[in-house]
């Protein structure tokens, strides 16, 4: 061992002794260093959400140092010639200055925006993975509820974030948000008037309120829930797919130190790298092109960030049903698409684990994951449900289809009002048939692996060959009755 | 920058330490327990790697290259602050190289092992019973337990309600939602502040009007003003006098979700066309026909577009001839409907 390394190791051990004398965390460190991660690509999706959240915090702090939360109207005299002399809010002016004058300001803002899109996208993909592999079953149902709450908060956080800018696009989004809040039966009027401090677009304190939601309240909730989410995973250990040597009561994989830690840091860096490359090279939300918001202005072709698309789709598809009794608007129209629809979707997702337990009578603990075809009915219901949500999401972009393909917008809306009910039925039967066929064939989808395993000793000398294939599964790793009745 | 360098040194040091630790740590039995997999069923992802100097060299090269790109980020920032593309390339590239180095190190340089850990039984019945007993013992000897719990809940609820009640001061009572700046006699001006003259209003276009002397940022401020051929207009009897010379005014705020309406379609193509002039909101494409008083012909809006009576003053400018007889903006519990 060369002497610089010996020196580094001595330094490190001295530091360890220092903290041990004061905290005594060695057993915990040892446990954490030996913590086992099962290897599967789909487990990395959740990690990507965590890493994009870290990028959001880091870039968000930078943005918050420049943002002025004020709706006070001023006249712009900044560097962007096309907007000079225009009346705009101080909030919008501060984001213009941040984007056009602050060194690296636009880069950081675009990285932040891309990271927000990636954050929600990876949570949704993670949710799909959890759903279709049955990872929400006991004991992980509690953590699944936390994950769903994180998703709901993430959507709200993203909406609050791009609403802060007070450009034309965000003003239109806030107007719709106000309309949706007003539409809540009985309490909506007072609720919106309380949040906005009066009639839309709100009193002078509104942007301070929105900012404190976006930079403090929701991020603290998110960080806390993410911490609890991870702590619960580590307490229960990761679930794992069935495979050789993998059982309900063990976990097989790569220990944290050193290989997994390096790979995880690598994924963190790769996620950040992609976000910085996108933030530098791919323009997102060019706010100077939208111009300032005033309540009497709007623009055609406004599309929200993708994770609001399902709500826009629902608001656009919904027929004009308004329930009015005795002069009182009991249920204003935006309630259906803006409140009832997302509440239903989240309600179904929250209720699913206990619904499944009740229907199947399976109250056992599960630490081995299902492959989607193992439960054709669950997979088919899930695929149908998510295709219903996705069809409504896609219907939010019908105006783009009209622009590109000149298909009548009204015709498309009438078609999709019916089609969103037909699509899930077709998806249900196709998925179910597919899953059952796969189960019968015992094939492994997407993995026609066939090859030769070469065994080495640790010095690289070949010790043996073996013809391998991804053929029929090994015998069931644990008989169904063998699961311990844990609670 | 110092962070990056610090990270590089730390990474290098830890990695060297691991190399120095020798082979003892990297050959655990994968599954020592009773269920050891049969040799023919080994997981093909399990592998042992020989130490290979080339991989270590690659990692070091990637790390140095990352340092170079990170330094170039600072250089770009110093020389050309507004070059978002170069900044993104430099930082993204540096991070990408770092990612490559760490993943390469994680996969090819440090020892690879597959390890097996048992899972804990989460529910240990005795432990749960002990907890339950401890909690229960805390109430030993208390006779009026129900009363105390009840009183505690009442007190907690009341204090929570008191603590939450200042929320009410965040906003005024919902009746402010009825407000609109338009009253009889208020002159209509355009976005530049010039009065709108009746003679300016052409058939086939729409104009945005704002109330003179009022805050143009108010929700109800914006109006859509159009002129239609009088033969085309079919209004209820009560609104007959609202459209002098075929000039009509409507709230610009969509009664569906509150966006400003900014699309107007005036069909000029032939007498056989059944299309009527119509306003469309660009948010959810609610479509209203002004000729019959703003009725909804398509889209989600639940009620017609509110109409404002118009008059032409002696100097030929447009003024409001009254108030909206219904609320503008999205519907809520207390919305006044026409």
Interface residues (C-beta under 8 A of the other chain):
Chain A: X1 X5 X8 X9 X12 X34 X35 X36 X39 X73 X100 X103 X104 X106 X107 X110 X111 X139 X172 X175 X176 X178 X179 X180 X182 X183 X185 X186 X187 X188 X189 X190 X192 X193 X194 X195 X196 X197 X198 X199 X200 X201 X203 X209 X235 X236 X237 X243 X244 X245 X247 X248 X249 X250 X251 X252 X253 X254 X255 X258 X259 X260 X261 X262 X263 X265 X266 X267 X268 X269 X270 X272 X273 X274 X275 X276 X277 X278 X279 X280 X281 X294 X295 X296 X297 X298 X299 X300 X301 X302 X312 X315 X316 X318 X319 X320 X321 X322 X324 X327 X328 X329 X330 X332 X333 X334 X337 X338 X365 X367 X399 X409 X410 X413 X451 X453 X456 X457 X458 X459 X460 X466 X468 X474 X484 X486 X487
Chain B: X13 X14 X15 X16 X17 X18 X20 X23 X26 X27 X30 X31 X33 X35 X36 X37 X40 X41 X42 X43 X44 X45 X47 X48 X49 X50 X77 X81 X82 X84 X85 X86 X87 X88 X89 X91 X92 X93 X94 X95 X96 X98 X99 X100 X101 X102 X103 X105 X106 X107 X110 X111 X112 X113 X114 X115 X116 X117 X118 X119 X121 X122 X123 X167 X168 X170 X171 X172 X173 X174 X176 X177 X179 X191 X208 X210 X216 X217 X218 X219 X220 X221 X222 X252 X253 X256 X257 X258 X259 X260 X261 X262 X263 X281 X282 X283 X284 X285 X286 X296 X298 X299 X300 X301 X302 X303 X329 X330 X331 X332 X333 X334 X335 X337
